[in-house]
Protein backbone atom coordinates (compact mmCIF):
# COMPACT_ATOMS: atom_id res chain seq x y z
CA UNK A 1 0.00 0.00 0.00
CA UNK A 2 2.88 2.27 0.62
CA UNK A 3 3.81 2.05 -3.03
CA UNK A 4 0.31 3.16 -4.15
CA UNK A 5 0.34 6.18 -1.82
CA UNK A 6 3.75 7.20 -3.09
CA UNK A 7 2.53 7.05 -6.69
CA UNK A 8 -0.56 9.09 -5.84
CA UNK A 9 1.56 11.64 -3.97
CA UNK A 10 3.86 11.94 -6.96
CA UNK A 11 0.92 12.46 -9.34
CA UNK A 12 -0.81 15.15 -7.24
CA UNK A 13 1.94 17.81 -7.49
CA UNK A 14 2.15 17.26 -11.23
CA UNK A 15 -1.59 17.85 -11.56
CA UNK A 16 -1.41 21.04 -9.46
CA UNK A 17 1.45 22.40 -11.55
CA UNK A 18 -0.45 21.64 -14.76
CA UNK A 19 -3.53 23.39 -13.32
CA UNK A 20 -1.48 26.48 -12.48
CA UNK A 21 -0.11 26.62 -16.02
CA UNK A 22 -3.62 26.60 -17.45
CA UNK A 23 -4.60 29.53 -15.25
CA UNK A 24 -1.58 31.50 -16.35
CA UNK A 25 -2.43 31.09 -20.05
CA UNK A 26 -5.38 33.46 -20.29
CA UNK A 27 -6.29 35.06 -23.58
CA UNK A 28 -5.25 38.71 -23.86
CA UNK A 29 -8.03 41.20 -23.20
CA UNK A 30 -9.28 43.23 -26.13
CA UNK A 31 -9.14 47.00 -25.80
CA UNK A 32 -12.55 48.50 -25.18
CA UNK A 33 -13.73 50.62 -28.08
CA UNK A 34 -14.37 54.25 -27.24
CA UNK A 35 -17.61 55.77 -28.34
CA UNK A 36 -17.17 58.45 -31.02
CA UNK A 37 -17.40 62.01 -29.75
CA UNK A 38 -20.77 63.62 -30.19
CA UNK A 39 -20.87 66.90 -32.02
CA UNK A 40 -22.36 69.66 -29.94
CA UNK A 41 -25.35 71.60 -31.11
CA UNK A 42 -23.62 74.83 -30.14
CA UNK A 43 -23.97 77.59 -32.69
CA UNK A 44 -21.78 80.70 -32.85
CA UNK A 45 -23.37 83.82 -31.44
CA UNK A 46 -24.04 86.34 -34.19
CA UNK A 47 -23.89 89.22 -31.69
CA UNK A 48 -20.26 88.34 -30.99
CA UNK A 49 -19.36 89.11 -34.59
CA UNK A 50 -21.55 92.20 -34.89
CA UNK A 51 -19.88 95.16 -36.59
CA UNK A 52 -19.16 98.01 -34.18
CA UNK A 53 -18.24 101.59 -35.02
CA UNK A 54 -14.97 102.80 -33.47
CA UNK A 55 -14.66 106.23 -31.86
CA UNK A 56 -12.49 108.91 -33.48
CA UNK A 57 -9.53 108.09 -31.20
CA UNK A 58 -9.73 104.35 -31.97
CA UNK A 59 -10.34 105.01 -35.69
CA UNK A 60 -6.88 106.63 -35.85
CA UNK A 61 -5.40 103.19 -35.08
CA UNK A 62 -7.78 100.63 -36.62
CA UNK A 63 -9.61 102.62 -39.31
CA UNK A 64 -13.06 104.15 -39.34
CA UNK A 65 -15.00 101.21 -40.84
CA UNK A 66 -17.47 99.32 -38.67
CA UNK A 67 -15.78 96.02 -37.77
CA UNK A 68 -16.29 93.28 -35.13
CA UNK A 69 -14.56 93.52 -31.77
CA UNK A 70 -12.33 90.56 -32.63
CA UNK A 71 -10.95 92.37 -35.66
CA UNK A 72 -10.40 95.54 -33.61
CA UNK A 73 -8.26 93.59 -31.15
CA UNK A 74 -6.28 91.97 -33.98
CA UNK A 75 -5.59 95.32 -35.65
CA UNK A 76 -4.64 96.88 -32.35
CA UNK A 77 -2.09 94.11 -31.72
CA UNK A 78 -0.67 94.57 -35.22
CA UNK A 79 -0.23 98.27 -34.43
CA UNK A 80 1.38 97.50 -31.04
CA UNK A 81 3.83 94.97 -32.53
CA UNK A 82 4.68 97.16 -35.54
CA UNK A 83 5.54 100.13 -33.32
CA UNK A 84 7.26 97.94 -30.67
CA UNK A 85 5.01 99.21 -27.89
CA UNK A 86 5.06 95.99 -25.86
CA UNK A 87 7.21 96.31 -22.75
CA UNK A 88 10.49 94.41 -23.20
CA UNK A 89 10.70 93.12 -19.61
CA UNK A 90 7.02 92.43 -18.93
CA UNK A 91 5.32 91.42 -22.19
CA UNK A 92 1.87 91.77 -20.60
CA UNK A 93 2.27 95.54 -20.43
CA UNK A 94 1.73 97.92 -23.35
CA UNK A 95 3.54 101.25 -23.48
CA UNK A 96 1.14 103.77 -25.02
CA UNK A 97 2.21 106.23 -27.68
CA UNK A 98 0.23 109.41 -28.47
CA UNK A 99 -2.53 107.56 -30.38
CA UNK A 100 -2.97 104.89 -27.72
CA UNK A 101 -2.97 107.37 -24.82
CA UNK A 102 -6.19 108.79 -26.25
CA UNK A 103 -7.74 105.31 -26.09
CA UNK A 104 -6.30 104.41 -22.67
CA UNK A 105 -7.57 107.59 -20.91
CA UNK A 106 -4.14 109.21 -20.84
CA UNK A 107 -2.34 106.27 -19.16
CA UNK A 108 1.23 105.72 -20.28
CA UNK A 109 1.23 101.97 -19.63
CA UNK A 110 -1.67 99.50 -19.61
CA UNK A 111 -1.82 95.74 -19.16
CA UNK A 112 -3.21 93.70 -22.02
CA UNK A 113 -6.15 92.73 -19.81
CA UNK A 114 -7.03 96.37 -19.10
CA UNK A 115 -6.87 97.05 -22.82
CA UNK A 116 -10.21 95.26 -23.37
CA UNK A 117 -11.86 97.46 -20.74
CA UNK A 118 -10.71 100.63 -22.50
CA UNK A 119 -11.67 99.29 -25.93
CA UNK A 120 -15.26 98.72 -24.91
CA UNK A 121 -15.65 102.45 -24.18
CA UNK A 122 -14.54 103.30 -27.74
CA UNK A 123 -16.81 100.85 -29.59
CA UNK A 124 -20.53 101.39 -30.23
QUIURQUI-V297755 format. One line per field, one symbol per residue. psi: psi as a letter, one per 40 degrees, with the letter a starting at -180 (. if undefined). Layout:
BEGIN
psi: ???
END
This chain:
BEGIN
psi: ddddddddddddddddddddddddgiiiiihhhiiihhhiehiihdddehhihiiddddddeieihiiddddddddddddddefehhddgeeihhhaddddddffeidhiidddddddddeeh.
END
